[in-house]
Amino acid sequence: MPLKLKKHGEIWWYSGTVAGRRLRGSTKTSLKDEAEHIAHDIERRQLQGDRDPGSVLTFAHAAIEYRKVHGEPRYLVMVEDYWKNTLVKDITRGALKRAAVTLLPKAKGAYRNRAVIVPTAAVINFAASLELCPPFRPERFPETKAVREPATWEWVQAFMAAASPHLGALACFMFLTGARISEALAVCWRDVDFSAARVRIRMGKLGAQERMAHMPAELVAAIANISGDRSPDERPFPYASYRACADPWEAAIRRAGIKRLTPHSCRHGFATTLLHAGIDPITVAKRGGWKDAQQLFRTYGHAMDDETVTDLLTGRKLTHNRRKAS
């Protein structure tokens, strides 16, 4: 049945059923001729959408499908509020970059990419996997790659000696498994298998993948030393987020008298230490939960710059350059 118009106050509203869908909304105009044109265009697009879902797919509907599988990852609400009922087909590379600048006018490229570009593209490409729209390849903002300061095992041991058992075990966990702090804080006791020395880690910033990580003996001992409730759904590390452990983290560093490093430096230390030990990047990427070896190269390529690495060919250990980089 064609859409009908009805005036509410000064504004014309449309309502009716088109292609089996119940529609109702404001034309946002007080001019009847313009309202009729808007209603006709909505009706046309709905009929076309019955044959081509991508022509009427809104970001809001795509996000609903995404949430069914991935829940509500960080930053999703912000981009949902921005795009709302924007048609996915109208979200171009340029429109997406303008959205990032509008939402984060003073942010650096890396944060714009992480907070706007990535979640928007993730929603659209998930809809594409359901054959609701074409795939989308966004253009990212340039990022300044800084050399990341890695933690060392000596640093972690000094930190553990000055920290509470829970916080010390957290640092140990991130260094020896390569977990991000968000991944470490999401671990539950049911994920920890002491007999097999393994732990399940839920990975990713937007995805729902998992990996099984080996726990070296030092990590098994650190986690076993944590007292408290060990019911399956409880978490070994009782911090709601990074912010909740930020002050205790800084206090432990001051007590230990060691260099100020962030929790993420433990993940950097995992990668850098293994690369300097001669472990191939593919294995390091797999064990630490990086997407692939190329991603590892882009982030930690500096870790392989030690010119004395060729000493390994004759069975010698690496020289001071390795120790300095670590």
N, C-alpha and C positions, 0 to 999 in steps of 0.2 A: 504494500500500500504506500502511495507517495507520502512524503513528509508533509505535515500540515503546520501552518504557522498560527501562532496565538500571541497576542500582545500582553506583556506583563509590565505595567507601568509604561515607560517610553520605549522599551526594548522588545523586539520580536524574538520569540523562541520557536524552535522547531521540535516536532515529535512525530513518531511513527515507527513502523517496522519495515526494514529494507533488507532483502536477502536473508531473512530469518533473524535479523538482529534488531533489538529494540533500541531506538535512538532518541535522545532528548538532549537539548542544549540550547545555549544562547547564540544568536547570530551577532550579538554585540552591536546592533545598529537599530536606529529608530525609523529608518527608511524602508518601506515595504518592498519596493522594487529591488533594493540591494539585498534585503533579507531573502527574497525569493531566489535570487541568484545564488546566494550562499547555500541555501537549503538544497537547491538543485545540484550544486557542485558536490555537496556532501553525499547526496543520494547517488550521484554518478560514481564517485570514488568507492562507495560501499559496494555497488554492483560490480565494479571492476575488480575490487578486492576479493570478490567471491571466486573470480577466475585467477587472480594473481595476489596472493596474500601479502606479498612484499609491498604492494602499492598502498596499503592502508595500515601497515604495521607501525605502531608507535613505539617510542623507546620505553614508555611505561609498560606496555604489554610485553615487550621483549625482556624487560627487567623482571617481570612476574615469572616468566618461564625460567629465567636464570636463577632466581631465588629458590625455585622448587628443587634444584639440584645443589646449588652452592651456598644457600643460606644468605647471609647479609655480610659480605666481606667489608673490610675497611674501605672507606671512600665511596661506597656504592650509593649511600643516601644522598651525598652531595651532588653527584652527577644526575641522579634521578630527579632531584628537586630542580636542577637546571633544565634538563631536556623535557621532562614531563611528557606531554602528548605530541612532541615533535616527531614527525614521520622519520623512521630510520633512514629512508631513502634520501632525506634532506640533510642528513648528518654527513657532510663531506669532510675531507681532510682540513680544508680551510676553516669550516665551521667549528670543527673540533679544536683547532689551535686557538681560534678566537674565544671559545668557551674557556679554555685553560687560562688565557690571559685575563678574562673577565672575572673568573672565580678566584684566581691567585695572581693579582696584579704585581706583587712584589717578590714572588717566589722565583727560585732558580729553575732552570730547565729540567733538572733531574726530578724535582718535586712536582712540577707540572705534569711531567710524564707519568710519575707514579700515582698521583692523586686524581688525574683527569683523563689523560690519554689512555692509560692501561685499562681502568675499569670500564670506560665507555666502549672501547674496542672489544673487551671480553664479553660484554652483554650482547653486542651486535654479532660477534662471531659465534656465540652460543646459539643465537637465533638462526644463524646461517647453517649450523650443524643440524638444526631441526627442519631445514629447507624452507624457512620462512622469509629469507632475504639472502642477497648475495654476500659473500665474505667481504670483510673490510680490512684494509691494510693502512693503518694511520701513519702519518709522518710525525716523528717525535722531535722535540726540541733538542738542540745540541746540549751535550752534558760535558762539564769540565771533570775530567777524570783525575782525582787526586790519588797519590800513592797512599794506601791505607796502612796504618800502623798495626802490626800484628802482635798479639800476645805470644809469649813463649811459655813452655812448661815451667820454667823457673819462676816466671811472673805469676802464673796460676798457683803454684805451690806457696809462694809468699802471700798471695791474696787469701788463700784458704786458711793459712795459719792465723790471719788477723780477722777473718770473717766468722759469722755464725755458721753452724753446721749446714743449715739450709742454703745460705747464700754461697758458701764455699763450694758446696756440691753443685750448685747451679753453674758457677764458673767452670768447674771441672767438666760438667756435662757438656757445655757448649764447646769447650776446647777439644774434648776427646770424641765428640760426635759430629761437630760442625753445625750443630743446630742453631738457628736464629733464636733470639730470646723469646719471641712469640711462640715458636714451636716448642721450646723447652718448657715454657709455662703451661702449655696445653697438655703436657704428658700426664696421664693418670697412672695410678699404681697397677691397674690391669694391663697397661702397656709394657710394664717392666717384667722381664723374665730373668730372674737371678740365676736359675739353673743353666740356662743356655747363654747367659751373659749377653742378652740382646734386649733392645728396646724399640718399640714402635714409635715413629715420629711422623706426625701429620704435617705435610710440607706445604709450602707455597703461600703466596700473598693473596691469591684469588682462587686457586684451585683446591681440590680435595684429595690430592695424591698422598700416598703413604710410603715410607721406606722403613726397613728394619736396619738398625745400626748396632754394630758390635760395641760392647762395653768392656774396655780394658779393665784389668784387675783393680787399678787405682780408682776407677769410676764406680765399680761395683762396691768397693769398700766405702767410698764417700756417700753413696746413696743408702747403703745398708746402715750407715751411722746416723741417718736422719730418724729421729724419734717422732712419735705421733700416730695418728690414725692412718692405717694402711688399707682401708676399705677400697674396693676396686675403682670407685668413681672419684675418690679423693686424689688430690695432686701432691706429688712430693715437694714441689716448690710453691709455697703458700703466698704467692704474690699475684695480685689481680692483673698487673700490667708492668711494663718497664718503669713507669713513673712510680709505682709502689715500692720498687726496690732501688730507685735512683739514689736516695739519700743514704741508705745503709751501704750501698756500693761505694759511694764516695768516702764514707767514714772508714770503711775497711781499707781503702787505698791509703788514706792518711795514716792510719795506725801502722800499716805495713811499711810505710815510707818508700813506696814504689811509684813508678811512673803512672800518671793518670791515663788510663785507657778505658774505653767504653765496653759494655758487654759484647758488642758486635766485634770487638777486637779479638775475642776468643774464637769466633768463627773464622776471622782472617788468619789467626794463628794456626788453626787446623789446616787450612789450605796451604799457607806458606811453608809450614814445617814439613808437610808431606812432599811438597814439590821440591824443596831443598834436599830432602832425603832421597830424591831420585824416583819417587813414585810417579807413574805416568799420569798426565792430566785427565785422561778418560776415567781411570780408576778413582782419582781424587774427586772428580765431579760426581761420580756415581755414589761414592761413600758419603759425600757431604751434602748431597741433595741439590746440586746445581743442575740446571736444565740440560746443559751439554758442556763438552770440553771447550767449545768456542766461547761460551759465556765465562768460563773460568779463565781463559786466556785474556779476555778483554779486561777482567778485573785484576788478575794476579800475574800478568805477563812479566811484571818487574821482578817477580820472585825467582825467575829463571835467568836473570841477568848476570849471575856470578860466573866470571870467566874461568874460575878454577874448577868448574864442574867437570872439565875433561880429565881431572886427576882421578875421577872414578874409574876411568878406563883401565888404570893400572892397579886398582885396588886401594888407592890412597883415600883418606878422608878429605872432605872439603876444608879449605883454609879459612882464615879469619873473615873473609868476605861473606861467607855463609853465616857465620855467627853474628856478624854485625847486622845483616839483613834480617835475621830472626829476632 
